[in-house]
Amino acid sequence: MVSNFTPKLSALSIALLLDFQRNTLSPAVTDYELRLQFSRIMKEKSTFPHLAQAAALILLLALGLGIRLFDLTDPPLDFHSSRQMLSLQKARGMYYETLWNLPEPERKFAVQQWKFAASIEPELFERMVARTYQFTGEQIWIARAYSSLFWTIAALFLFLLARELTSTNAALGATAFYLFLPYAVTASRAFQPDPLMVSLIVIFWWAVFHWAKNPTSFMWAALAGIFGGLAIFIKLVAAFFVIAGGLGAVLGREPLTQAIRRPQIYVMGALGILPGAAYTLYGIWAGYLGQQFGGRFMPALFLSPAYYLGWMNTLNLLMGAVPLVTALLGFYFIRERPVFRFLLALWVGYFVFGLYFNYHISTHDYYSLPFIPIVALSLAPFFDFVFASISQSERYPRAKSLPVLILVSGLFLTLWNIRAEMKATDFRAEPAKWSEISRAVESDARLTGLVQDYGMRLAYWGGRPMTAWLRYGDFYYHESRGAQFEFDQLFADQIAKKDYFIVTDFVELEKQPLLKERLYSYPITASGDGYVIFDVRP
């Protein structure tokens, strides 16, 4: 009797599912699609993934962390070195401030470099690294290890969220994309607040999507508010992605007019707004944030083709056209309205973000780092369709292990290519070069120059301050805001009261022919592998 009842129950479930589909998003559901979705609901939505899927997740997380820890001790100059050197200087200053056994000039210089550096975001990450230095000594790889760990932890929550949106197998595919996208591997190792910010945003999305499923829960509302608030506190630009994720999760379940009647909304909003708002108000009152918000939105760029081409080049650098187009096509495989609206809101949030930060979105590729988890989640519906189609194929029972072997081979090929790129770049000679430059001039010499990272490498490894000459991109930025430069006057002002002009960035020097011509009219004091020092004293 039980055996007769089970098929009837399954048939009834299929009929109910078909009726639900035809009365919600999709009025025309084929039998094939129905079988795929019913199979996913019955088999994939268990409380825990199957043992093989759990093993695959652990393997992905282990490999994702491992590839990021490869070549760990190489100086962090492979990705936006100026931003990483800024954080290195801050962490050293915080650490040296606690060391009383150092020579006083060395200690004072390090603290000075920290406190005079520009501050936009809270120095939470730098403080964490400086505290770790107290146990390990000053090891520049500490920050890289922290950033890698942040990104890997977020991969777990991205898997959990993608599994809620689609299925376990699809979530594994989305997690693999998030972990092993070559740009993501490089960017998520950087000593800057962005990897931590993205990780907190992903955890917020996971929490707010759970809250939207159970909107009477104060626990999920508080959890979402805490992680959203931390993300905005780490970097204020996270507000675009936090707000987009929150609106997408809410509007996928109920109208906004009904949602705003819930007290949980205000708990979540207060926890999300207060930390970032308190830091911003304090920074403006203290005076170090007043001028940092200017120059981020330039209406004139909307008429410039360079803005749109720059944004396209950024997306091409991040992931290329294939993942981007596939993620957009993934919307056609979404069958649940909450999922559709949630993912659509994330895309709209990124688009609005790019319109507001129109200069940075086209010139600073790491500003698009939060777009990587958005694309990863949007790929999940496509992966869900592909994996379900493979399992329904007539050839699948005869070759079940072949798809797994293909995917594993692709994963290891990707890892090998990433490893090869990391090994091809080696910056371990940089500290010695800058120390040599520092010794090539008198200890009391006043320095200026066209160097990498605005002189921060010389300050960090050579212990010498300097005034940096503007780079080509800096001239473009200031001229876009209406500034005008006259070379002779600018050069005269730059070398006034200076003794030496140091050049280490010869690629940049070729972009400024007037500067090159002028410099080579002065005598060369010293030169070596990668540097030339001009004597510009009267």
GIRA-V19660 format. One record per helix or strand. SS is the DSSP state (H for helix, E for strand). FROM is the first residue (numbers start at 1). TO is the last residue. Records with the same first field share a line. If there is no record, write none. Layout:
SS=FROM-TO, FROM-TO
This chain:
H=2-22, 31-44, 51-69, 81-96, 104-115, 124-136, 141-165, 168-180, 182-187, 194-213, 218-234, 238-251, 256-259, 263-286, 299-303, 305-318, 320-333, 337-356, 358-363, 365-368, 371-391, 396-398, 400-424, 430-439, 452-462, 472-480, 487-495, 506-510, 513-519
E=447-450, 467-468, 500-503, 524-528, 531-535
